[in-house]
Amino acid sequence: MFWSILSLLVAGQGIASAQAMVENALGAGRAATTAAPMKGIGGALNNLEKTLNKSLNSSEPAPATSTVETVRVTPPVVTMAVIHYDEPKLIETGMVYPDLLKRFGPATLAITTGLTTKTLSYLSREGTFQVELIDEKVTSIIKIN
């Protein structure tokens, strides 16, 4: 039994030694392939530095500069047309929705209450007017406040 264990240890030592040599060779090859490109980069940076120093120290005159005249342009004044709508107190029952929009403008608040019914709210100096529409016709006007 002792001799069999000893022979296994001796044989295993040779296998481990061979594996170590292969890994060492692979590592050396990897180091050689990564170091070579770095030398090229270093040389390129040295050449760049020399070129920049040469151009900065040259005695050539600086290029002529041109002057730019500044012109101030004022944009045209755009005036918005102010639309004045009628007072909501003039809304009458029976008016159709397109005429209502044309005379009184869009409502402050519009709620669709059914398939063909709407409730519109218009603000005025005199208070809030609630307008009920059925089939796009004014059916009632209620002053709130």
TIZA-296468 format. One record per residue: residue in three letters; residue number from 1; x, y, z of N, C-alpha, C in turn. Coordinates in pm, 1 decimal. Example, Ala and Ser with C-alpha at 12.3 -4.5 7.8 and 13.67 -1.06 7.14 Angstrom:
<atoms>
> r k n.u n.v n.w ca.u ca.v ca.w c.u c.v c.w
> ala 1 1319.0 -569.0 780.0 1230.0 -450.0 780.0 1320.0 -330.0 780.0
> ser 2 1285.0 -225.0 708.0 1367.0 -106.0 714.0 1290.0 3.0 787.0
</atoms>
This chain:
<atoms>
> r k n.u n.v n.w ca.u ca.v ca.w c.u c.v c.w
> met 1 81.9 -117.0 0.0 0.0 0.0 0.0 87.9 125.6 0.0
> phe 2 189.6 127.0 79.2 280.8 239.0 86.6 343.1 266.4 -48.8
> trp 3 380.4 160.2 -118.5 447.5 176.3 -247.6 350.5 226.9 -354.1
> ser 4 228.4 191.0 -345.7 131.1 239.4 -445.2 102.8 389.2 -425.2
> ile 5 95.7 432.6 -301.4 72.9 575.2 -273.7 194.5 654.9 -318.4
> leu 6 313.6 603.3 -291.8 435.4 671.9 -331.1 444.4 684.3 -483.2
> ser 7 407.4 579.4 -556.4 414.0 585.3 -703.1 312.4 686.0 -758.4
> leu 8 195.1 696.0 -694.6 96.7 795.6 -738.2 148.2 938.3 -715.1
> leu 9 214.6 960.0 -602.8 268.3 1092.8 -573.4 377.5 1131.5 -672.6
> val 10 463.6 1037.7 -707.5 572.0 1065.6 -802.0 514.1 1094.0 -940.2
> ala 11 414.0 1017.1 -982.4 353.0 1037.2 -1114.1 277.0 1170.4 -1117.5
> gly 12 207.0 1203.8 -1010.8 131.5 1328.8 -1004.2 222.1 1450.8 -1007.6
> gln 13 342.5 1435.0 -950.5 436.6 1546.5 -949.5 479.9 1580.6 -1091.9
> gly 14 498.8 1483.7 -1172.5 539.2 1508.1 -1312.0 428.4 1575.7 -1390.9
> ile 15 303.9 1533.2 -1366.8 190.1 1594.8 -1437.7 175.3 1740.8 -1395.5
> ala 16 187.5 1768.3 -1264.4 175.4 1904.8 -1214.1 286.6 1992.0 -1268.7
> ser 17 404.7 1938.0 -1281.2 517.7 2012.7 -1334.0 493.5 2048.6 -1480.8
> ala 18 440.5 1955.7 -1558.7 412.3 1981.7 -1699.9 305.7 2090.3 -1714.5
> gln 19 202.7 2085.6 -1628.7 97.0 2186.0 -1634.7 152.4 2324.4 -1601.6
> ala 20 241.4 2332.3 -1503.8 300.9 2459.9 -1465.6 381.9 2518.7 -1580.6
> met 21 452.7 2432.2 -1654.6 532.2 2481.7 -1766.8 442.3 2536.4 -1877.6
> val 22 330.2 2468.4 -1903.9 238.3 2514.9 -2009.4 177.0 2649.0 -1971.1
> glu 23 133.4 2662.0 -1846.0 72.5 2787.8 -1801.7 174.0 2902.3 -1803.7
> asn 24 297.0 2873.8 -1768.9 402.1 2974.4 -1772.2 424.5 3023.3 -1914.7
> ala 25 427.5 2930.5 -2009.5 448.6 2966.7 -2149.5 331.8 3050.6 -2201.6
> leu 26 209.4 3014.8 -2162.8 93.1 3092.4 -2206.3 96.8 3233.5 -2148.5
> gly 27 136.3 3244.5 -2022.2 145.0 3375.7 -1959.3 250.4 3462.8 -2024.9
> ala 28 362.6 3406.1 -2059.8 469.0 3482.8 -2125.1 423.4 3529.2 -2263.0
> gly 29 350.3 3444.0 -2333.9 299.9 3481.7 -2465.9 198.6 3594.3 -2456.5
> arg 30 112.7 3588.6 -2356.1 12.1 3692.4 -2336.3 79.3 3825.7 -2303.6
> ala 31 182.6 3821.7 -2222.8 253.5 3943.8 -2186.9 320.7 4005.5 -2309.1
> ala 32 371.1 3924.5 -2396.7 437.9 3975.4 -2516.1 338.5 4041.3 -2611.1
> thr 33 219.0 3986.6 -2621.9 121.4 4044.2 -2716.1 58.3 4171.4 -2662.6
> thr 34 52.9 4192.5 -2531.6 -6.8 4315.1 -2478.5 95.5 4426.2 -2462.2
> ala 35 221.2 4396.3 -2447.8 322.8 4499.7 -2428.7 363.1 4563.7 -2561.1
> ala 36 362.0 4488.5 -2668.1 406.2 4542.2 -2796.9 318.8 4657.6 -2845.2
> pro 37 187.5 4648.9 -2841.3 108.1 4764.1 -2886.2 130.3 4887.7 -2800.0
> met 38 160.7 4869.0 -2672.7 182.2 4983.3 -2585.1 307.6 5060.6 -2624.5
> lys 39 409.0 4991.4 -2675.8 530.2 5060.0 -2720.7 497.2 5150.9 -2838.9
> gly 40 409.7 5104.9 -2927.9 370.1 5185.5 -3043.9 295.8 5310.9 -3002.1
> ile 41 211.9 5300.0 -2901.7 137.0 5415.8 -2853.3 232.4 5517.2 -2790.5
> gly 42 328.4 5467.4 -2714.2 425.9 5557.4 -2652.9 504.4 5634.6 -2757.0
> gly 43 544.0 5567.2 -2864.3 617.8 5634.0 -2971.2 531.9 5738.8 -3041.0
> ala 44 407.0 5708.4 -3062.0 317.4 5803.6 -3127.4 298.9 5927.5 -3041.3
> leu 45 286.9 5909.5 -2909.3 271.4 6023.8 -2819.6 397.3 6110.1 -2818.7
> asn 46 514.8 6047.4 -2823.7 639.9 6124.0 -2829.2 646.5 6206.5 -2957.0
> asn 47 608.6 6147.2 -3070.8 609.3 6219.8 -3197.6 511.2 6336.4 -3193.9
> leu 48 396.0 6316.5 -3132.4 296.2 6422.6 -3121.7 350.1 6538.9 -3039.6
> glu 49 416.5 6507.7 -2930.1 474.1 6612.3 -2845.0 579.4 6693.0 -2921.7
> lys 50 664.2 6625.3 -2997.0 768.2 6694.2 -3073.8 705.4 6785.0 -3179.1
> thr 51 601.2 6738.1 -3245.9 535.9 6817.4 -3349.4 471.0 6941.7 -3290.1
> leu 52 405.5 6925.1 -3175.5 341.8 7039.3 -3111.0 444.7 7142.0 -3064.8
> asn 53 552.7 7096.8 -3007.7 657.2 7188.7 -2963.8 716.2 7264.7 -3081.7
> lys 54 735.9 7195.3 -3191.3 793.5 7258.6 -3310.3 698.0 7365.5 -3364.2
> ser 55 569.4 7337.7 -3367.2 474.6 7434.8 -3421.8 456.0 7553.4 -3327.9
> leu 56 465.9 7532.1 -3197.4 451.5 7642.8 -3103.1 573.9 7733.1 -3103.6
> asn 57 689.1 7676.7 -3127.7 812.7 7754.0 -3125.1 850.3 7810.5 -3261.1
> ser 58 770.6 7788.3 -3363.0 804.0 7837.1 -3496.8 789.9 7988.3 -3500.4
> ser 59 860.7 8051.1 -3591.4 862.4 8197.6 -3598.7 767.0 8249.2 -3705.6
> glu 60 672.5 8170.2 -3748.9 576.5 8215.1 -3849.3 482.3 8317.3 -3786.7
> pro 61 442.6 8418.8 -3863.2 349.9 8517.1 -3808.1 210.5 8455.5 -3789.8
> ala 62 138.4 8510.0 -3693.7 3.4 8461.0 -3667.7 -88.1 8501.8 -3782.0
> pro 63 -188.8 8420.1 -3812.1 -279.7 8455.5 -3921.8 -354.9 8584.7 -3889.0
> ala 64 -387.6 8660.3 -3993.5 -457.2 8787.5 -3975.3 -597.2 8762.7 -3920.8
> thr 65 -639.2 8849.1 -3832.6 -773.2 8835.9 -3776.4 -866.0 8932.7 -3847.1
> ser 66 -989.9 8894.4 -3861.2 -1087.9 8982.1 -3924.9 -1180.9 9038.2 -3818.6
> thr 67 -1231.0 9156.7 -3844.2 -1324.1 9217.7 -3749.4 -1466.3 9190.3 -3796.8
> val 68 -1551.7 9171.6 -3702.1 -1691.3 9143.1 -3732.9 -1774.8 9258.7 -3680.5
> glu 69 -1856.7 9313.4 -3767.2 -1942.1 9424.8 -3727.7 -2071.5 9367.7 -3670.1
> thr 70 -2109.5 9417.8 -3555.0 -2230.5 9370.8 -3489.3 -2347.5 9458.9 -3530.4
> val 71 -2451.1 9395.9 -3578.5 -2570.8 9468.8 -3619.2 -2684.6 9423.8 -3529.3
> arg 72 -2750.2 9518.9 -3468.0 -2861.4 9486.7 -3378.8 -2991.0 9491.8 -3459.5
> val 73 -3061.6 9382.4 -3457.7 -3188.8 9373.8 -3528.5 -3298.3 9360.7 -3424.7
> thr 74 -3393.6 9448.9 -3430.6 -3505.2 9439.8 -3336.1 -3618.3 9363.4 -3402.6
> pro 75 -3670.7 9263.5 -3334.4 -3778.4 9185.4 -3394.0 -3905.9 9269.2 -3402.8
> pro 76 -3987.9 9241.3 -3500.8 -4112.1 9317.1 -3513.0 -4205.1 9286.6 -3395.5
> val 77 -4279.0 9384.9 -3356.8 -4373.2 9368.7 -3246.8 -4499.6 9304.8 -3302.7
> val 78 -4535.1 9192.6 -3243.9 -4653.9 9122.0 -3288.2 -4764.5 9149.4 -3187.3
> thr 79 -4871.7 9201.1 -3236.4 -4984.7 9227.2 -3147.4 -5091.7 9122.8 -3174.0
> met 80 -5142.9 9069.8 -3067.6 -5249.0 8970.5 -3077.5 -5382.9 9042.5 -3073.9
> ala 81 -5470.8 9000.6 -3158.3 -5603.9 9058.8 -3157.1 -5677.0 9010.5 -3032.0
> val 82 -5734.3 9103.7 -2960.7 -5808.9 9069.1 -2840.4 -5953.6 9045.8 -2880.8
> ile 83 -6003.0 8929.3 -2845.1 -6141.1 8894.5 -2879.3 -6228.6 8924.6 -2759.3
> his 84 -6330.7 9002.1 -2782.4 -6426.1 9032.8 -2676.4 -6554.2 8954.6 -2702.4
> tyr 85 -6592.9 8878.2 -2603.4 -6716.2 8800.3 -2613.7 -6828.3 8872.9 -2539.4
> asp 86 -6949.1 8837.5 -2573.8 -7066.3 8893.6 -2505.2 -7073.5 8841.4 -2362.8
> glu 87 -7144.6 8913.0 -2279.4 -7164.4 8871.6 -2140.0 -7253.6 8748.4 -2135.2
> pro 88 -7219.8 8649.9 -2050.6 -7300.3 8527.6 -2040.7 -7445.6 8551.7 -1998.5
> lys 89 -7475.1 8666.9 -1940.2 -7614.1 8693.7 -1899.9 -7705.7 8708.4 -2021.3
> leu 90 -7645.6 8723.4 -2142.6 -7724.3 8737.8 -2264.5 -7755.9 8604.7 -2332.6
> ile 91 -7710.2 8493.1 -2274.9 -7738.9 8361.0 -2332.8 -7889.5 8336.2 -2322.7
> glu 92 -7946.8 8286.1 -2430.3 -8091.2 8261.2 -2435.4 -8117.3 8113.1 -2461.2
> thr 93 -8228.9 8062.4 -2412.0 -8267.0 7924.2 -2441.0 -8299.7 7912.4 -2589.2
> gly 94 -8268.9 7797.6 -2645.9 -8293.1 7772.1 -2786.5 -8172.2 7799.8 -2874.2
> met 95 -8068.3 7864.4 -2821.4 -7947.8 7890.0 -2901.0 -7878.7 7758.1 -2932.3
> val 96 -7818.2 7746.8 -3051.0 -7743.5 7626.2 -3086.8 -7598.1 7644.6 -3043.9
> tyr 97 -7531.0 7533.5 -3021.7 -7395.9 7533.6 -2965.3 -7295.4 7614.2 -3048.8
> pro 98 -7292.4 7601.5 -3184.5 -7195.8 7682.0 -3260.6 -7217.2 7832.7 -3241.9
> asp 99 -7342.0 7877.9 -3235.5 -7368.5 8020.5 -3212.0 -7325.9 8060.3 -3071.3
> leu 100 -7346.4 7972.3 -2975.6 -7306.2 7997.2 -2837.4 -7154.9 8018.3 -2829.7
> leu 101 -7078.1 7931.1 -2896.1 -6931.8 7944.7 -2898.0 -6888.9 8073.1 -2966.3
> lys 102 -6954.9 8108.0 -3074.2 -6917.6 8226.2 -3150.0 -6941.3 8354.4 -3069.4
> arg 103 -7054.3 8362.8 -3000.0 -7087.9 8485.2 -2926.3 -7025.1 8493.7 -2788.3
> phe 104 -7015.2 8378.5 -2718.4 -6974.0 8381.1 -2578.4 -6839.8 8311.5 -2553.6
> gly 105 -6783.8 8250.7 -2657.4 -6653.3 8186.6 -2644.5 -6662.8 8050.6 -2578.1
> pro 106 -6548.3 7985.6 -2559.7 -6549.5 7855.6 -2493.6 -6585.6 7870.7 -2346.5
> ala 107 -6650.6 7770.5 -2294.4 -6692.7 7772.5 -2154.5 -6571.9 7759.6 -2062.8
> thr 108 -6586.5 7811.8 -1942.4 -6482.3 7797.7 -1841.4 -6470.7 7652.1 -1799.5
> leu 109 -6585.0 7584.6 -1792.8 -6589.3 7443.7 -1755.8 -6696.1 7377.9 -1839.7
> ala 110 -6665.0 7264.5 -1900.1 -6761.9 7189.9 -1980.9 -6761.9 7045.8 -1935.0
> ile 111 -6881.1 6994.5 -1904.5 -6895.1 6856.1 -1858.9 -6998.1 6787.8 -1947.4
> thr 112 -6961.7 6673.2 -2002.8 -7056.8 6592.8 -2077.9 -7131.3 6506.5 -1978.0
> thr 113 -7260.3 6527.6 -1968.0 -7339.0 6458.0 -1866.5 -7415.8 6339.2 -1922.2
> gly 114 -7423.5 6324.6 -2051.5 -7493.0 6212.0 -2114.0 -7452.0 6204.0 -2259.9
> leu 115 -7519.3 6115.7 -2334.0 -7484.8 6101.0 -2475.9 -7508.3 6229.8 -2553.8
> thr 116 -7614.1 6299.5 -2525.6 -7646.7 6421.0 -2599.8 -7661.8 6542.3 -2508.9
> thr 117 -7615.8 6533.8 -2384.7 -7630.8 6645.6 -2291.8 -7495.5 6694.7 -2241.4
> lys 118 -7486.5 6827.2 -2221.9 -7366.0 6891.3 -2169.6 -7407.6 6996.4 -2068.7
> thr 119 -7317.7 7021.5 -1974.0 -7334.2 7132.1 -1880.6 -7212.9 7222.4 -1895.2
> leu 120 -7236.1 7349.6 -1926.4 -7129.9 7447.4 -1946.4 -7137.0 7551.5 -1836.2
> ser 121 -7021.3 7598.6 -1792.5 -7016.1 7705.2 -1693.3 -6942.3 7823.7 -1753.2
> tyr 122 -7002.0 7942.5 -1742.3 -6941.5 8067.3 -1788.2 -6925.8 8160.9 -1669.8
> leu 123 -6809.6 8221.7 -1658.2 -6785.2 8319.2 -1552.3 -6810.4 8459.2 -1606.4
> ser 124 -6861.8 8542.9 -1519.0 -6885.7 8681.0 -1556.0 -6866.0 8768.0 -1432.7
> arg 125 -6870.8 8898.0 -1450.4 -6858.2 8988.8 -1335.4 -6977.1 8974.6 -1240.8
> glu 126 -7085.5 8932.3 -1295.6 -7208.5 8921.0 -1215.8 -7223.4 8784.8 -1148.9
> gly 127 -7136.0 8691.6 -1178.7 -7142.8 8559.6 -1117.7 -7115.0 8450.2 -1219.2
> thr 128 -7151.2 8328.6 -1184.1 -7131.1 8212.4 -1270.7 -7265.0 8172.1 -1330.1
> phe 129 -7262.7 8143.0 -1459.7 -7384.6 8099.2 -1527.8 -7365.1 7954.7 -1571.3
> gln 130 -7460.5 7870.3 -1534.4 -7456.2 7729.0 -1571.2 -7557.2 7707.7 -1683.6
> val 131 -7509.0 7656.4 -1795.6 -7590.7 7640.3 -1915.3 -7604.8 7491.5 -1944.1
> glu 132 -7729.0 7446.2 -1958.3 -7757.6 7305.9 -1991.8 -7788.0 7296.4 -2140.2
> leu 133 -7724.6 7199.3 -2207.1 -7747.2 7174.9 -2350.1 -7801.5 7034.6 -2370.0
> ile 134 -7902.4 7021.6 -2454.7 -7950.9 6890.7 -2498.8 -7953.7 6896.2 -2650.7
> asp 135 -7891.7 6798.9 -2715.1 -7878.3 6794.7 -2861.3 -7823.1 6926.5 -2916.0
> glu 136 -7721.4 6981.6 -2847.0 -7651.8 7104.0 -2885.4 -7742.8 7226.7 -2889.6
> lys 137 -7850.5 7226.9 -2810.1 -7937.0 7344.0 -2795.5 -7946.4 7379.2 -2648.6
> val 138 -7943.6 7508.3 -2619.4 -7953.3 7556.2 -2481.9 -8095.2 7530.4 -2432.0
> thr 139 -8105.6 7456.6 -2321.2 -8237.4 7427.7 -2263.2 -8262.0 7505.8 -2135.9
> ser 140 -8154.6 7540.6 -2061.8 -8174.7 7619.8 -1940.0 -8047.7 7694.1 -1905.0
> ile 141 -8066.6 7809.3 -1836.6 -7956.6 7892.0 -1788.3 -7984.7 7920.7 -1641.6
> ile 142 -7888.0 7889.0 -1556.4 -7902.9 7911.5 -1412.8 -7788.1 7999.6 -1367.6
> lys 143 -7821.6 8110.8 -1297.3 -7719.5 8198.9 -1241.2 -7684.9 8147.5 -1104.4
> ile 144 -7556.0 8121.3 -1080.5 -7508.6 8074.0 -949.1 -7432.9 8190.1 -886.0
> asn 145 -7456.9 8218.6 -759.4 -7396.0 8328.7 -680.9 -7488.4 8444.4 -676.7
</atoms>
